[in-house]
């Protein structure tokens, strides 16, 4: 199974920070996952929520702050408030960190609630500038974005994120049809959606399945038995040791 560190080693360190990513480097992993948004002054930054208040000491939206303002925030993770490696990183800083490694980086475009102008173009340009086209997977809950990425850079691999809520409300066959017609390489569903049927539908369409967020052994074992291709986990150190 491909093991991805979800937001870095986020079960132990502040998520989506250089510290949580650096802690993954010596682990036997396939890759890491991170979330990208845009600042007020148009920089690509790595943070999950649209508002900074869950993880940092402010209540503002990412889109309303400049990079300098965001960089001045301190982590609210107990014990890491003053750690200089626990600031909000730029996407470029994280990609440069992993460039000399073999890690694959799953970049989630965090644009399902806020429509960041040119997010897809800016992410693709940065990947091209760093010559990391073969090292990334771009995912989004927005099919329009997944489609756009493939249009502007066909050699990039894409993944469509599928939440439990979304899957239950939609016509299933249409989701699979769209993933194929928009040339996705991966389906990234919530682990609760995975059963024999789901895997069969994906593998029959040449889609690999990477499931989020798998944090306990029973779920890992179940997915492994079902031949799921990979998982995103907050505890990659635990799963990398039992993974075959
Ligand atoms: O990319 C996998 C997973 O992180 C997707 O869900 O809500 O954490 O962005 P979410």
Boltz pocket constraint, residues with backbone or C-beta under 6 A from the ligand:
constraints:
  - pocket:
      binder: B
      contacts: [[A, 6], [A, 33], [A, 35], [A, 108], [A, 139], [A, 161], [A, 188], [A, 212], [A, 213], [A, 232]]
      max_distance: 6.0
